Amino acid sequence: MGILSLAIFLPIVSGLLLLILGRDEQVKAVRWMALIAAVASFAATLPLIAGFDTASAAMQFSENLVWIERFNIRYHLGVDGISMWFVPLTAFITVIVVIAAWEVIETRVNQYMGAFLVLSGLMVGVFSALDGMLFYVFFEATLIPMYIIIGVWGGANRVYAAFKFFLYTLAGSLLMLVALLYLYFQSGGSFDIQTWHKLPLAMNAQTLLFFAFLAAFSVKVPMWPVHTWLPDAHVEAPTGGSVVLAAIMLKLGAYGFLRFSLPIAPDAAHHWSWLIISMSLIAVVYIGLVALVQKDMKKLVAYSSIAHMGFVTLGFFIFNELGVSGGLVQMISHGFVSGAMFLAIGVLYDRVHSREISAYGGVVNTMPKFAAFALFFAMANCGLPATAGFVGEWMVILGTVKYSFWLAAIAATALIFGAAYSLWMYKRVYFGPVTNDNVRTLTDINAREFLMMALLAIATLFMGLYPKPFTDVMHQSVDGLLKHVAVSKLSAN
């Protein structure tokens, strides 16, 4: 079995075994099994980092087997510089989620842990699939465990939030399925994504394909104005669900733009780039202002995620290396920072059972260690230099300056809004005198909570201080993508 197959199926099989064999009376054993499976799955992805050839833009660690022979559907996997880092990131976040749920989830523990392990494997599948139908199967299958996680372990309105999440994302993806089938017939019966990249297409066909992919990927990111499902899903999801949703699932849509929209329909991507840039800037500015007025901490961080992902799509559609690489770096850094922000809110919620900012005040007096971590992640969320949150946004802004100074000036306001909502929330929750009995009786983080916060803090600081390993991996693949997108497909018709 190849490395990518192992990274996909080790967590899926482990998760299914937990679902089948785990019992509520065996909670301790189930937790340890889940942790061992998550750590083993993460370890399985490490050879990708060690063995990746940064000098090559080609797909690496490829596996190509017949799956459904009649329709020429293949089990074809591989990663390049664009997708490689998301495989270990997914496995790493799953380890954090298992640690985070250790004492918090007390009922149906096997189902909770099993759902996250299965989800982890499916998301790795999305980042690894090089067959269009295989990609679609993984892409849609991720909805099922997340739907269950929100619907079973979520808050009071969990069923409404789960349905909204499922229907929004499924509706967008149906148009993508039509696009995949069209490409299958146009290419003479092939679902190979790399074959589709070379397929000559008329402008009308490219435009229709571009908007079909936009429908699927913009909802998943989510971009303005199809973002309304995300705050509901975040508020109702359990802490682990919010972490995975923000850290990994939002990246599936952004990744789709680079794997499908840009290389398959390059002329349409250039022609309609103004639309994506406009939607991205609205997300950066307007959603940043919306975050500023939130009273619920989870809603505030959910809206901040939409604003940060606006940087990603902006970077992709300005068609220069700084922009695209910056967007990719932002996707990875957002995985660390937003995951940590939701975990911090979860730590407070587990103790006080409220996400309202007004329910707190003076937390630094009773939880000084935790407040230090929370301040670090709040600073990273608003793009403090030397943190992961700064690197991607700075690269996108520099890339946008090369494209248009005024658009870059608008995008840069996100750093101001980010500082405003992150630090204002921190001030009201953590600083000042202790304002109520809930805060007065709080106890500081324990060893388990310290571990998960420390792991994310180390990752955030390392990426902020030394982003070279990340950008080196991306360079050749991003360069190859931009060269491909610069060549019109219309002349081939």
N, C-alpha and C positions, 0 to 999 in steps of 0.2 A: 504494500500500500504506500502511495506517495505521501509526501509531507502535507500537501493541501487536503487530500482525502482524509488523512489522520486528523488534521485540524478541524475538519467539518464533522466527521462521524464519531470521533471520540466523545465530544460533549453531547451529541444527539443520542447515541447509544446509552451513555451514562445517565442522561436525563430520563430516557424511557425505562431503564432499569429501576431508577428511583421511583418512577410512577407506578411500576408494576409491583416492586418488592417492598417499598417503604411503607411503614405503618406509623400511625400517630403515637403509639406506645414505644416506638423505637426512635424517638426524636433525636437523641444524641448521636446514634449511629448514622442516621440519615444526614445530619449536618456534616459529620466527618466525611462521609462518602461524597457528598456534594463538593466539599472543599478539596478533597483529594482529586476528584474528577476535574474541577476547575483549574487547579494548579497544574495537573498533568496536561490538560488541553493547552494551557499557556506555554508550558515547556515544549510542547509539540510544535509551536510556532517559532521558537527561537532559532532553529536551523535556517529559516527564511532570512533572518537578519544576518546571521553569520555567513551564509553562503550566497547572498545576493551579489551579483556582478553590477556594480554601479556604472561601469563603462558601457553597458549595453542597454538599448531601448527595447530589445526583444522581450517576448513573454518568457518567463523563467519558471522552473519547477512544473513544467507542463505535464498533464495527463490527458490522454485522448483515447477514449474507448467508445465502441458502439453502444448506444442506449436503446433507442427505438428505431430499428433499421429501416422499417417501411417508410418512415418520414424523414430519414437521414438526420435524426436527432441524436446528438452525441454527448457523452459525458466528458466534456472538454474543460479542463481547468488550467489556470496559469495566472501568474501575477507579474506586473511590470512595476516601474517606479511610481506610477500613479496609485496602484492598488495595494502594494506590498505592506505598507505600514498599518493599514486598517485591519489586517488579519491579527497581528499580535495585540493591537489596541483593543479589539473586540474581546479577545481572550483575557486580557489584563483587567478590563472593566468587569468581566464576569466574576473574576476572583474577588474583586472589591465588593460586588453586590452580594456574593455568598457570605463574606465576612460581615457586611452591614446587617444582614438578616439573621445573624446567628442567635441573638437573644430576643429579637423583636417579633419574629414570626413564630407563633406557638401552635397554630392549628393548620392542618394540611401541609405540614412542612415539606413532605416529600413531593407534593404536587407543585409547591412554590419553587423549590430548588430545581425540580425536574423541568419546569417550564422555562426557567432562565437558561439552563444548560442546552435544551433543545433550541431555544431562540439564538443562543450564541453560535451554535453550529450552522444554523440557517443563514445568519448574517455573514459569517465567513464564506459561505457558499455564494452569496450575492457578489462579494468582492472578488471571488476567484473564478466565476463562471465565464467561459468564452463561447458558449453556445447560447443563442438567443432564447430558446425555449427553456433550457436549464436555468438561465438567469431569471426568467419569468416565474418559474416554479419556486425558486428560492425566495424571490422578491415578494411574491404573494403569500408564501407559507409563513413568513415572519409575522404576518398579521395575526395568525391564530394564537400563538402563545402570548403575545402582548395583549390581545383582546381578552384572553382568560385572566391574565395577571391583573389588568385594570378592573375587569368585571367581578372577580372573586375577592381580591384583597384590597380593593380601592375604598374610597370614602363613601359618603351618604348618597351621592349622585353617580356612583360608579357605573351603573348599567347604562345611563344616558351617555356618559362620557365614552364608554367602550363602544357603544353603537355608533356614535358620531365619528370616532376615530376610524372604525372599521369601514363605514359607508363612504366617508370622504376618500380614503386611500384606495378602496376597491374601485370606486367609480372612475377615478383618474386612471387607474391601471388598465381598465377595459379598452381604452383608446390605444394604449401602448400595445396590447395584444393584437389589435387590428393592424397596427404598424408593423409588428414583427411578422405577421402572416403575409402582408404585402411584400416585405423584403424577401421572405422565403420564396415566393413565386417569381419575383423579379430576378433573383440570383440563380434561378434554375433549380430550385429545390435544396437550398442550403440554409441552415440556421447558424452558420459560423459567423461570429461577429466581425472577425478580421476580414472575411470575404466581403461582408456588407460595407466595410470601410472603403473598399476599392470600387464599389458598384457605381457606375455613372447614372445620374438621376437628373431629370428635368427639374426646372425651378418649381413648377407647381407641385410635383411629387415631393420635393424636398420641403416645401413650406408645410404641406399637410403632415408629413412625417415629423417635422420639427414641432408642430403644435400638438400632435398626438403624444410625443415624448414629454413635451412641456406639461401637459395635463397630468401625467403620472408623476413626474419628478418634482414639479412645483408644489404639489400637495404634500409630498413626503418631506420636503426641505424644512418647514413649509414657507413659501414665499407669500408676500402680500399680493392679492387679497384673499387667498385660500388658506389662511393661517388660523382661522377661528377654532378649529378642532383642538389645537395644541394646548392653549391654556386650560381648557376643560379636562383634557387627558392628563396633564401634569398635576392639576389640583387634586383630582380624584385618585390618581395612581398611587400605589404604595411607594415608599422611598426608592426601592430598587428599580421599580418600573420607571420612575422619573429619571433616574440616573442612566439607564440603558437607552431610554427614549431620546434624551438629550445628547448623550455621549456618542451613540452609535447609529440609532435608527434614522435620525435626521440626515446623517451623512449618506445614506443609501441613495436618496434623491439627488444630492449634489454630485455624487459619484456617477450617477446615470448620465448627467449632462456630458461628462468627459468621455464616457465609454460609448454613448449612442448619439446624442444630439449634435455635438460638434463634428466628429469625424464622419458620420453618415450623411449629414445635411450641412456641409460647410458654407455653401452659398446662402442658404436660408438663415444659418446662424449669424453670418455677417449682416444680412439684410435686416434681421429682426433684433439685432443686438441692442438697439436703442430701447426696445420694449423691456428686455431683461434688465438693462442698466437702470431704467426708470423704476421698475418694480423693486429692484435691490435698494436704490437710494431712498425710496419711500419707506421700505422696511427699516433701513438704518435710522432715518430721521423720525418719521411718524411713530413707529413702534417704540423707539427710544423714549419719546414723550409719553406714550401710553404707559410704559413701564414706570415712569416717574410718579404716576398718580395711584398706583396699586396699593391696596391695604393688606393684601395677602402676600406673604413672602414667596410662596411657590409661584403665584401668578406673576409676580415681579420678575423672578428669574426665568420663567417661561417666556415672557415677552422679550427679555434681554437675549434669550437664545435666538429668537426670530431676527432681532436686530444684528446679532453677530453673524448669523448665517447669511444675512444680506451682503456682508463683506465677501463671503465665499462666492456667491453667484456674480457679484460685481467683478471680482478678480478674474473669473472664468471668461467673461464676455468682453474684456478689453483687449484680448488677444495679444498679450505680450508675456514674456517668461516670468517677470516679477509678479504680474497679476495672477497667473495660473498657479505658480508655485506658492505664492502667498495665500491663495484660496485653499490649497491643499494643506499648508502648514496651519492655517486657521481652523480647518476641520479637525486636525489632530489635537491642537491646543484646546479647542473648545470641548473636545472629549474629556480632557483632564479637568479643566476649570469648571465647566457647567456641572459635570458629575460631582465634583467636590462641593459646589454650591448647594446642590440638592441634598447631598449627604449631610451637610451642616444644618440645613433646615430640618432634616429627618431626626438628627440628634436632639434638637430642641423639641420637636413634636412628640418624640417618644417620652419625654419627661413631662411636658405641660399639656399635650394634646390640643394645641392651638397653633395655627399658622399665621394668625393675625399679628401684625407688627405692634398694634396697641396693647397686646397681651404681655409684652416684654418691656425691658428697660433696665439698664444696669447689670446685664448678664456678666460683664467683665468682672464684677465684684465677687461672683460666686463660682464662675467657670473661667478662670484666667488662662489656662492652657488652651481650652477650646476657643476662647475669644481671639487668641493669637493666631490660630489656624484660620479662623473665620476672616480675620483682617487680611491675612495673606491672600486668601482666595478672592476676597472682595476687590483687593488691589489688582490681582491678576485679571479679574473680570472687567475692570475698567482700563486695562492695557498698560499697566505699570511696566516700564523698561526693566529687563532682566527676569521677566516672567514670560511664560509661554503665550499669555494673552496679548503681549505686545508684538511679537515677531510677525505673525501672520497679518495682522491689521496694518502694521507699518509697511510690509512688503506690498500689500494691496494698494495702500495710499500712494506709495512711490510709483507703482505701475500705473495707477490712474493719473498721476501727474504727467506721465509720458503720453497718456491718451488725451487728457483734458485737465488743465489746471483747475477749472471751476468745478468740475465734477469731483475732483479730489478734495477741494475745499468743503464741499457739501458732505462727502463721506467722512472727512475728519471731524465733523461735529459729533459723530458717534462717540468719539473719545471723551468729549465733554459730557454728553448725555449719560454715557456709561459710568463716568465718575460720579455724576449727580445722583443717579438712582442707586448705585451700589453703595456709595459712602453715606448717603442719607438714610438708607435702610440700616446700615451698620450703626450709625449714630443713634438711631431711635431704639434699636434692639439691644445694643451692647453697652453704650456709654451712659453716663449720668448716674444718679442714685438709684438704688433698688426701689422700684415703684409698687410692687405687689408681692403677696405671699408666695405665689407660684415661683417667682424668680428667687425669693429669699431662701427657699428650701432646695434649690437646684444643687446637684453634685457634679463635679467636673468629670470630664471624659475618662472612661476606664481604658485598660490596656488594649482591648479589641478596637474601640473607637479611635484611640491614638494611632494604632497600626494603620487603619484604612486612611486616616487623614494624612499621616506621615508619608505613605506610599504615593499618594496623589501630589502632596507638596513637593516631594523629591522629583517626581516626573515633571511637574510644572516649572520648577526652578532649573532643572537640567536643560529642558527644551528652551527656556528663556535665555540661559547663559551660553548654550552651545548647540544651536540649531543645525550645525553642519551635517551631522549624520542623516538628518531628515531631508535636507535640501540636496545633498549629494545623491541620494537614492532617486529623487524625483527628476533631476536635471535632464538626463538623456531622454527619458520618456516624454517629459513636457516639451522639450525641444522638438522631438519627433512629431508630437501631436500638432504643435503650432505650424511646423513645416507642411504637414498634411492638410491642415485646415486652410492654409494660405493658398492652396492650389484649387482652382475652380473645377467642379465636376461637370459643368455645363459644356465645356469644350469637348468632352469625351462623347457627348451625345450626337 
